[in-house]
Amino acid sequence: MKLLVSALCVFLLFPLSGVAQQRPIQSLYMFDPLLINPAFAGTQVQLSATSIYRNQWVNFPGAPKTLTFSAHSGFKQNRVGLGIIAAKDQIGIHDESSLYFAYSYKLPLSRFDKSTSLSFGVQGGFNALRSDYTLTISREEDKFGVLRTFNPNFGAGLFFKNKKYYAGFSVPYMINSELLTVNSAFQSAARRYRYYYLSGGFTQKLSNSVKLVPSTLIRFQDKAPVSFDLTLITVLYDAVGIGVSYRLNDSVIGLFELQLNDNFHVGYAYDLTSSDIRQYSNGTHEIMLNYRIKITKFHQGLECPAYW
């Protein structure tokens, strides 16, 4: 019984069946790249704070629910970026909290185009996992009780951008940390393996009121197949974004983003699941709120890049 429950709990920690997904995935990641790359810190110059709530596989018992918050800003004439990332992820009996701090340094690559730069970023922090096995087992002798693990971690990334293109590569969590230490049989199987993220995109202006923004995010993980998102967003009047994404072997995603004013942006995504889980759930909902403000003390005389 103990081995069976341990195996089940390991499976629950891998939200995407057959792909061994362990880190939460946001469909609105393109509006908060700091979640996947610390080198993005400060890239938007002004202070930017973003919160994303994801309710995955609605009506599926024990399905993942993830809340993330990030904030970052440029300093030292935007040569230095500082950021913070906090998250809470719940999957069944597992509840994980994390906190990371990011630092980036930007190198201008052109004397004539100040928007062209290459940023180097690092981050460090921890993940704290609490697993309450008393909620799933009826017999007292089979209960593991409440298990807690604390895993510090660190990562790094590169981010290139200009007014039209961007590209990034990152390994935000470099340490392969243990998730379960119930017994020796599961110490090697229940591990969280590192990710490698490769992202890129560009903006194509079709007219004064219409832009196309294609992008992609490719995920490489040790001991797992490659996964990727392909996204196309149509931007109208620099205020409304409507798009669609395809996630390999998982879902088709509808995207919506609205710029309410110079400070506030809201976004919504709906994942239509294409894997076998679709017969048990009603898809996935994701909501985003972003707030941006220019702080005179740090950002005076600096040009903030366009949102799109």
Protein Blocks (a to p, Z undefined) as FASTA:
>chain_A
ZZmmmmmmmmmmmmbghklpabdcdfklmmmmmlmomklgoklopacdddddddehehia
hiacdddddddddeehhlaccddddddddehjbccddddddddddddfbfklmkbccddd
dddddddddddfklmcfblklpgbjadddddddddddddddfkbccddddfblbccdfbf
fbmmlmmmmccdddddddddddddfbfkbccdddddddddehiacdddddddddehhlac
cdddddehkbccddddddfblmbccdddddddfbfklmmcgbjaddddddddddfklmgo
iacddfZZ
